[in-house]
Amino acid sequence: MKVTESTSNAVDDFQYAYVNYIDKEEQSFGEVTLKGYNPSDCFELYTIEYVHNGKDTYSVLPKMKQVRSFCPMKMVPFKYKWKVPSDLNKSRVLIHVRTMDGKSVNTIFSK
C-alpha cells in the first residue's frame, strides 16, 4: 500500500459515525458490519459512501446527519451493514473507514 500526500487543502465537512470496529465475522456474503457508538441519539446514519484508489483500497465514508437540535450526550451503540463493492478486481482489499474523531479504522477484506 502506498500513502501519498493529500492533493487538496479542502476541509472534509461531514460528521462521520464513530466506528471503532469492522466486524467481518457477522457478515453475509460480501458484507461487513461497522460497529461503534454515536455521541448522541440526535445523529442518524444518512448514507455510506465510498471511493477507491483504483488498486486495492476502499475509503468508506459513513456520513451522519443531525435530526434534532437538542443533543444530549449519551453514547448510543450502532451496527451498520455495508456491502463491499466489487469495483476492484482483487482477492484482498483494504477497507479504510473514516470516523468522527478524525481517525480511521482499517481492516483487510478477503473476497
C-alpha positions as CSV (number, residue, x, y, z in Angstrom):
1,M,0.0,0.0,0.0
2,K,1.3,3.4,-0.9
3,V,0.4,6.5,1.1
4,T,0.6,9.9,-0.6
5,E,0.1,13.4,0.5
6,S,-3.3,15.0,0.2
7,T,-4.0,16.6,-3.2
8,S,-6.2,19.3,-1.6
9,N,-6.3,21.6,1.4
10,A,-10.1,21.4,1.5
11,V,-11.7,20.6,4.8
12,D,-13.8,17.5,5.0
13,D,-17.0,19.0,6.4
14,F,-19.0,15.8,7.3
15,Q,-20.0,14.2,10.6
16,Y,-18.9,10.6,10.4
17,A,-20.1,7.7,12.5
18,Y,-17.8,6.9,15.4
19,V,-16.8,3.5,14.1
20,N,-14.4,1.6,16.3
21,Y,-14.6,-1.9,14.9
22,I,-15.2,-3.6,11.5
23,D,-16.8,-7.0,12.0
24,K,-16.1,-9.4,9.2
25,E,-17.4,-12.4,11.1
26,E,-21.0,-11.2,11.4
27,Q,-21.3,-10.9,7.7
28,S,-23.5,-12.3,4.9
29,F,-21.8,-12.7,1.6
30,G,-19.7,-9.7,0.7
31,E,-20.8,-7.6,3.7
32,V,-19.0,-6.2,6.8
33,T,-20.6,-4.6,9.8
34,L,-19.4,-1.2,11.0
35,K,-19.8,-1.1,14.8
36,G,-19.4,1.7,17.3
37,Y,-21.1,4.4,19.3
38,N,-22.6,7.7,18.4
39,P,-22.2,10.6,20.9
40,S,-25.9,11.3,21.0
41,D,-29.2,9.9,19.7
42,C,-29.8,13.1,17.7
43,F,-27.4,11.7,15.0
44,E,-28.6,9.1,12.4
45,L,-26.9,7.5,9.6
46,Y,-27.5,9.4,6.4
47,T,-25.5,7.4,3.9
48,I,-22.4,5.2,3.5
49,E,-20.4,6.4,0.5
50,Y,-17.1,5.1,-0.7
51,V,-14.2,5.9,-3.0
52,H,-11.4,3.7,-4.1
53,N,-7.8,4.2,-5.3
54,G,-8.2,2.0,-8.4
55,K,-5.9,-0.6,-7.0
56,D,-6.6,-2.1,-3.6
57,T,-8.3,0.3,-1.1
58,Y,-11.8,1.4,-0.4
59,S,-12.2,4.5,1.7
60,V,-15.6,4.2,3.4
61,L,-17.4,7.4,4.5
62,P,-20.3,6.7,6.9
63,K,-22.0,10.1,6.9
64,M,-24.3,11.1,9.7
65,K,-27.0,13.8,9.9
66,Q,-28.3,15.6,12.9
67,V,-32.0,15.1,13.2
68,R,-32.7,17.3,16.3
69,S,-31.2,20.4,17.7
70,F,-31.3,19.0,21.2
71,C,-28.4,16.6,21.5
72,P,-28.0,15.1,25.0
73,M,-24.6,13.4,25.4
74,K,-25.3,9.8,25.7
75,M,-23.4,7.1,23.9
76,V,-25.7,5.1,21.5
77,P,-24.4,1.8,20.1
78,F,-24.9,1.1,16.4
79,K,-24.3,-1.6,13.8
80,Y,-24.3,-0.6,10.1
81,K,-24.0,-3.2,7.4
82,W,-22.1,-2.3,4.3
83,K,-21.7,-4.4,1.1
84,V,-18.2,-4.3,-0.1
85,P,-18.3,-3.3,-3.7
86,S,-16.7,-5.3,-6.5
87,D,-15.2,-2.3,-8.3
88,L,-11.6,-3.6,-7.6
89,N,-10.6,-6.9,-9.1
90,K,-8.5,-8.1,-6.1
91,S,-9.0,-11.0,-3.8
92,R,-7.9,-8.9,-0.8
93,V,-8.6,-5.2,-0.3
94,L,-8.0,-2.7,2.4
95,I,-11.2,-1.2,3.9
96,H,-10.4,2.3,5.4
97,V,-13.3,3.7,7.4
98,R,-13.2,7.4,8.3
99,T,-14.5,8.1,11.8
100,M,-16.0,11.1,13.7
101,D,-12.8,11.7,15.7
102,G,-10.7,12.4,12.6
103,K,-9.1,9.0,12.8
104,S,-9.8,5.8,10.9
105,V,-10.5,2.1,11.3
106,N,-8.9,-0.3,8.9
107,T,-9.1,-4.0,8.0
108,I,-8.2,-6.4,5.2
109,F,-11.2,-7.9,3.5
110,S,-10.8,-11.2,1.5
111,K,-13.5,-12.0,-1.0
